[in-house]
Amino acid sequence: MATQKLYAGAKLRETRTRLGLTQKEFASKLGVSLPYLNQMENNNRPVSTTVVLSLAQEFGFDVTELSTGDSERLVSDMREAMADPVFADAAPPLADLRLTASNAPALARAFLDLHRAYRQTHERLASLDEALGREDSRTQPSPWDEVRDFFHYCDNYIDAVDRAAEHFAQGAGEAGIRQHALHTLRAAGISVQLAETAPTRHFDRDKRTLTISSHASPQTQTFQLLLQIALLHQDKLLEATLDLARFQSEEARAIAKIGLANYFAGAAQMPYGRFLKAAQDTRHDLELLAHRFGASIEQVAHRLSTLQRPSSKGIPFFFVRVDQAGTITKRHSATRLQFARFGGACPLWNVHQAFETPGRFLRQLAETPDGVRYISLARDVSKPGGSFGAPVRRFAISLGCEVRHAADLVYADDLDVSNPRAYEPIGISCRICERKQCHQRSVPPLERRLTIDTDERGVLPYRVD
């Protein structure tokens, strides 16, 4: 089988710009001529083996980034956008989408922003109260979507914040991260107290008092202490990161700041180097890791999906959280599996079944239409209200990776990963899923012709050709 040629012009340009080098300087360090580099950066020639080796040796570059990352996510996002009925007669072939993602990523993102604006405008027109109340923001993405995309395209790994959190955690010593956080806050003149009637976390700036709900779990209490430290002691770092992101609204910037503070808290509670080693030693046993780091199952699963430091990457995991209606409330994927930006997850995915078996881990071998196979772990993460009659927040989470990493997962033990029939066929969105006989299909696939026979009814009221 012929080796696939590697075209990564956009990534080469991005690397050169980040290093502050001219094309002439970059070509010299890579050992190629200036015209040859120019052709590679414009995707007129594939990246040669010599250049790949030079990138690794000269700059310590993780060469796997040349073929993974933004390009695959952009293709997935564009395919889903193109599944919108408005493009029914004009959807380009997959090859064109891949060329756009590779050669013109900025154009691809502009298209996604435009489609998002269209979707939001369409939804507002369907709801008169929203249409009347949000005249000024019709052409902008919602702040929530903008922040979600920021983390999505950063691979959910923010290096400066992650390293700052790891540095803070090094001062904990034998006392533990919770005591270290309490000592840090008290040294800054902030009193910390628990209260039954308080919200999860409340900081009174005038009185310099931090109040944490006594109903919250110990893991949540520790997390909130660390989050407050991020907001107080890492403010300059958070603001500098936000400046680089260039959000379109103050609301998006404020949401992102909370997101970065949350990131710091999780990274301090589970510092990168120590957590990665523990994950490898325990073969990614979520319960053992939760006990060792004083974290919740959800916190551990989310942290595992962020271990993408270029010099020391963990397993590329996907992580998702859904509510009882199937709506995705958190999502990230360092794998080729990308989640639907609109609507819910595939109903054949085991994350939906987790609500039926509270307190248990569910395992699933799954295969997507592109032939990639995954192992998926799902569990409910209900959050009690703390008193009789208080509402219970119910979610389910899923953590998974490609099955080629099965040997590194305790959850893959005794699963027949070599048996093709053991894999459940799942998809991303019905409109871009090409499976013809799915009994859970809600709408027809976009790129297929349909045959409707009024004299026959099968699993579906139509036949996909």
URHUQUI-V876035 format. One line per field, one symbol per residue. phi: phi as a letter, one per 20 degrees, with the letter a starting at -180 (. if undefined). Layout:
BEGIN
phi: ???
END
This chain:
BEGIN
phi: .ffffddbffffffffffemdffffffffemcfffffgfffdmecffefgfgfffffecmffffffdcoggfffffffffffffgfdgdcfffggffffffeecffffffffffffffffffffffcfffffecgecfedffgffffffgfgeemlcdgfffffffffffefmffnfffffffffffendedbdbfeffgbbdeffelcdddfffffgffffgffffffffeedffffffffffflfebffffffffffffffgfffffcggfffffffffelmffffffffdmcegffffffgfdfcfgebeeffddcbccefenffdbbabedffdeffcndegfefffffffecgndeddbeccegenedcdcdcafcfcffobfnffdedccdccbbfffegfedffegmeefeegfeeffdcdbgfdeefedffdfdcfffeceddddfebcdfdfbdee
END
